[in-house]
Amino acid sequence: MVTPEDIKGWIEAGLEDCQVEIDGDGHHFEAVIVSPEFTGKSRIAQHQLVYGVLGDKMKAAIHALSMKTLSPEEHAAAQD
């Protein structure tokens, strides 16, 4: 069974200098992902980057992944 730590590791290995928080029950997961690679990209493009990193794991191992993606600037603004 896939754990939140598995998904966190896969995303961190594929996105440079990112911060990842994942919660889930083995079937459904929620993620907050902050990466400079998201800067200037639409939400759809950001999510596509994450899906690209996860590749076939999205079809086989991960049943449902809800994510919030943010650039470092967006994350800093949300913290204020």
C-alpha positions as CSV (number, residue, x, y, z in Angstrom):
1,M,0.0,0.0,0.0
2,V,1.2,3.5,-0.9
3,T,1.9,5.8,2.0
4,P,2.0,9.6,2.2
5,E,5.7,9.3,2.7
6,D,6.1,7.4,-0.5
7,I,4.3,10.1,-2.5
8,K,6.2,12.8,-0.8
9,G,9.5,11.2,-1.7
10,W,8.5,10.7,-5.3
11,I,7.5,14.3,-5.7
12,E,10.6,15.6,-3.9
13,A,12.8,13.5,-6.2
14,G,11.2,14.9,-9.3
15,L,10.7,18.6,-8.4
16,E,13.7,20.7,-7.6
17,D,13.8,22.5,-4.2
18,C,10.2,21.7,-3.3
19,Q,8.3,21.5,-0.1
20,V,5.6,18.8,0.2
21,E,3.0,18.0,2.8
22,I,0.9,14.9,2.2
23,D,-1.9,13.4,4.2
24,G,-3.9,10.3,3.3
25,D,-5.3,6.9,4.1
26,G,-3.6,4.7,1.5
27,H,-6.3,5.3,-1.1
28,H,-7.1,9.0,-1.0
29,F,-4.4,11.7,-0.6
30,E,-4.2,15.4,-0.2
31,A,-1.0,17.3,-1.0
32,V,0.3,20.9,-0.6
33,I,3.3,21.3,-2.9
34,V,5.4,24.4,-3.1
35,S,8.0,24.6,-5.8
36,P,9.9,27.4,-7.7
37,E,9.1,25.3,-10.9
38,F,5.5,26.5,-10.5
39,T,6.4,30.2,-10.9
40,G,4.6,31.7,-13.8
41,K,2.7,28.6,-14.7
42,S,-1.1,28.1,-14.7
43,R,-2.6,25.7,-12.1
44,I,-3.2,23.2,-14.8
45,A,0.5,23.4,-15.9
46,Q,1.6,23.0,-12.2
47,H,-0.6,19.9,-11.8
48,Q,0.7,18.5,-15.0
49,L,4.3,18.8,-13.7
50,V,3.3,16.8,-10.6
51,Y,1.5,14.2,-12.7
52,G,4.5,14.0,-14.9
53,V,6.8,13.3,-11.9
54,L,4.4,10.6,-10.6
55,G,4.0,9.0,-14.0
56,D,2.5,5.6,-14.0
57,K,2.1,5.6,-10.3
58,M,-1.0,7.8,-10.8
59,K,-2.6,4.9,-12.7
60,A,-1.5,2.0,-10.6
61,A,-0.5,3.0,-7.1
62,I,-2.3,6.2,-6.3
63,H,-6.1,6.1,-6.5
64,A,-6.9,9.7,-5.8
65,L,-4.7,12.7,-5.2
66,S,-6.0,16.2,-4.5
67,M,-3.3,18.8,-4.6
68,K,-2.8,22.5,-3.9
69,T,0.2,23.8,-5.8
70,L,2.0,27.0,-5.1
71,S,5.0,29.0,-6.1
72,P,7.2,30.1,-3.2
73,E,5.8,33.7,-3.7
74,E,2.2,32.4,-3.5
75,H,3.0,30.4,-0.5
76,A,4.7,33.4,1.3
77,A,1.6,35.6,0.5
78,A,-0.7,32.9,1.8
79,Q,1.2,32.9,5.1
80,D,0.8,36.6,5.7
